[in-house]
Amino acid sequence: MNRSRTLTVIFFLLYSFSAYAFQDSVNLDTYIIENQIQVNKTESGLYYSFEQEGRGVYPQQGDYVKISFVGRLLNGVEFERSDPKEPFVFQLGYRQVILGLDKGISLFRVGSKGKLYIPSNLGYGARGVGKVIRPNSDLIFEITILEVMDIDAYDKFMEELEKRERIEFEEHQRKQFIEDKRLINAFASEHKLKVKRTPSGLSYIIKKKGKGPNIVSGNTITVHYEGYLLDDTIFDSTYKNKQPFKFQIGKGKTIDGWEEGLLHFKKGSQGWLLIPSQLAYGPRSIEDDEINIPADAVLIFKIKIVGLVN
């Protein structure tokens, strides 16, 4: 689980030509004048306004500030927002966020709600970010200042957050394991596969026994395979480039489902591995060149062991 709490663009949207034209032709000063927005302005060129003024303390440099926010372009397109279940936390004054937020947050007491109107030089500047925030884009952030924490309060917050995330992750894994077993059973039934299941949830079937002893940890094996999703989509195959995969088993070079499942194979064996998501990539999605595997995906492999060295 990633503990990084940085403002990154998480939504990539499609834009019309008119939206781009608006963004390119209207700067922040013009936007404020044309929309008759009542704002305050700082020496740095940052504008701000209050919807509600809080009664708490002002954040100081070094404080850990907990906020909720929505970020938009001047054309109204939303490019980012904080998770309603998990507010955004950062340390003020250490450039963990764009300069406009770093400077602007200190203008709001705890409990305040308002907007920061950030010129591009205090945002993402001439480089922009991704396909959403184009170079020299001015930004608007709707913010609520929820809490200011010192280092002790921040450490306690992070401990509680990690505990909650761990509980949520374990519960997700438990439910996903049950669902994966159901999906594997359904796939095996549909494809008329009489599989064997291990306690880990892995299912396998040997279609051709092969010769010699079973593969053991430390063996170097050469494998041809096809990898499928449950809808029979092929996401990877060694046959495409006529190049089998060679690796040493037991060294963590492959997913856990392979490390366990291939121990049931011999040189020359052919069969199937039906791998629950927690023995594959779990809640991570994989997008690498032509390989696209969604999060929590059960993976199906047709396996052929073409070489084995002790």
N, C-alpha and C positions, 0 to 999 in steps of 0.2 A: 504494500500500500504506500503510495507516494505521499509524503508529508509536505511537499513543496506547496506553498500558497502564493503563487505569483499570478499577476493578471495576464492571462494569455487569451488569445482569440479562440473561442471554441465553437463558434457558429460560422459556417461558410455558406453565404447566401448568393442567390442569383439576382442580378440587378438589370434594370432596363436602362436604355440610353438616357432617358430623361432623368433618372435618378443620378447618374453620373454627371450629367450636365448641371444639375442643381448643386451637387457637391463641389464641382469645380468652379462655379460662377459666384457662389455666395460665401463670403467669409464671415467670421464670427461677429465682427462689428456690425456688418450689414444685417445679419440675421437678428441681432438683438434690437437694432433700430426698427427694422421692418415689422417685427413682432411685438414692439412696444413692451419689452420685458424690463421690469424694474430690477436692476442689479447693482451690486457693488463691484468695484474694480481695484485690483491690487497693482503695485508698481511693476510687477512682472508681466502684466497683461492678462492675468487670470480674472474671470468674472465669477461671482457667486451670488446666490439668493437663498432666502429661507422660506420654507413652507411652515416650519415649526421650529422655534428656538428652544433648545434644551436648557436645563438648569444645572447640568453637571459640569465637570472640569473641562478645560481645553486640553486636548492631547499635546504632549510635549515630545521633543526629540528623544528617541530611545524607548518611548512607550510602545506597547503592543496594542494596536487599535482593532477592535472588532466592528465591522460595518456590514451592511447590506447595500447593494448597489445595482443599478442598471446602466449600461453604457450604450449610447446611441450616437449616430452621425447626425449632422444638421438636417439631413433629409428624412429623419425619423427612423431610419433602419437600425434595429437593435443588433449589436455585435457581441454583447456579452452581458451576463448577469450572474450574481452570486446565487449559490444554492440556498433555497429557503430553509432547508433543514440544517445547513452548516454555513453560517456566516463567514465572510472572508476576514482573515486576520493577517496583519503585517506589522513590521516594526517601523515606526515613523522615523524619517530622516536618514534611512540607509539605502535609498533608491531601490527598494524591493518592488516598487510600483513606478508608474510614469511620474515625471516631475510635477505635473499639474495636480495629481492626487496627493503626492507627498507634501506639496505646499498648501493645497487647499483644505485638506482634512483638519489642519491645525486651526482653521478659522471657525470650526463648528464645535460647540460644546457637546458633551454626551447627552443624548436624547434629542439632538437636532435632526431635522429633516430638511433637505434642500437640494440645490443643484449647483454643480460646478461646470462652468463653460470654459473649456480648455483650448487655448490656441495650439496650433499644430507643433510649434516649437517647444511646448511643454507637454506634448503628447508623444506621438511616434515619429514626428518630424518628417524629413524628406524621404525616409525609407518606407514609411507605412508598415503595414503588417498583413501578410497573406493577400487574399483576394477581396477582403472586406474593407479594411482601412487603407485607403489609397494614400500615396505620398501627399504630405501637406494637408491632411484632413484635420479640421477642428472637431472637437468632441464635446459631448454633453454627458455628464454623469449625475444621475439621481442617486443621492446617498442618504443613509440613515446611520448615525453614530450610535452604536449599541453599547459599547463598553470600552474603557481604557484600562489596561492591565500593566502592572509592573512585572518584573521577571518571575517573581514567585507565583503570582496569579496566572501568568502565562504558562509556566511549567505545570501547574495544577490543571489548567484548561487542556493542555496537550495530553496529560495523563488520562483525563476523563474522555477526551476525544478518541485516543487510541484504544481505550477499553471498550467504548461504545462501538467503534469500527470493527474491533476484533469480534465482539459478540454478534454484530450484524453479519460479518463475513462468515463466521462459523454457522450461523443459522441459514444463510444463503447456501453454503456448501451442503448442509444437511438436506435441504429441500431439493437442491439441484441433483444430488446423488440419487434420491428417490425417483426424480423425474428422468434422469439418465437411464436408470435401470428399466423403467417403463418403455422408453424410446428404443433401447437396445433390444428388448424383448419383441417389440412390435416390428423392428427392422428384420430381426432374425426370422420371425414368423412369416413376414411378407416374402422374404427371399428364400424360405425353406432351408434355413441353416440350423442344424442341430449342434448348437454351441455348448461349450463347457464354460462355467463361470467360476472365477476365483473370488475369495473374500473381499478383494479390493474393488470389485465391480467390473473388472475386465472380463470380457467374453472372447473365446477363441474357438476356432475349428481347424483341424488339420485335414486338408483334402488329399495331400500326398505325403506319406510318412517320411520319406528320405532315408538316408543310411547313416550308420555310425551313432555316436553318443549325442545326447542333447547339447545344445549350445550352453555354455557356462560363462560366468563373469570372467572377463579377461580375454575371451576369444575375439579375434578380429574376423568380422563377417562381411560378406558382400551380398547386398540385397537388391532385388528388383521389386518395386512396389507401385501400386496405384492407391492414392488417398481419396476418399469420398466423403462428402457430407451425407446426411440422412436422406436428402432428396435425390441421391445418386449423382450429384454434381461432382466431377473430378476436380479437386483443387491442386493436386500435384501428382506427377508420375515420372519415374525414371525411364520409362519406355519411350517417352517423347524424344529424348536426346540419345537414346540407346546407351545410357551411361548408368550402371548400377551404383548404389550408394555403399561405400565402404567405411566401416568405423569399428572401434573397439568397444564391445559391450561392457557395461559396468563402470564406465568412466563419465557418465552424465552427458554424453554427446547427443542423446535423443530424448524424447519425452518419456515419462515414466511408464506409460502404457507399452511402449516398445521394449524398454529395459526389462519389464516383467514378462511381457507376452512372448518375446522371442526365445525365452528359455524353454519353451515347449516345442521348439522347432529343432530340426537337424539339418545337416547339409543335404540339399536337394528337396527339403520340405517345401510344400506349398499350402497356403491356407489363408485364413482371415483373422484379423484382430478387430474387435469392436470395443472401442476405448471410451470410457466415460470422461466427461470434460475435466474432472479434477486430476486425471492421469494424463491429460493432454495439455491444453493451454489455459484451462480454467476460465475465469472471467475476462481474460485478455482477448482482444480481437487481434488477428494477424493480417496485416496488409503489406505484402512484400512482393514487388514485381507482379507476377501473375497469380500469386497465391493470396486468396481471400478466405479467411476463416472467421466466422462471427464469434462473439463472446459466448462462453458456456456451450461450446459445440461438442457433441459426440462425434468422434472420428472413426471412420471405417477404412481399414487397409487390407488390400489383397497383397499377400506376401509370397515371395519366392526366394529361398536362400540359395544363391548360386556359388558361394564360396565360403570356406571356413578354415581359419588357421588357429591352432592352439596357442 
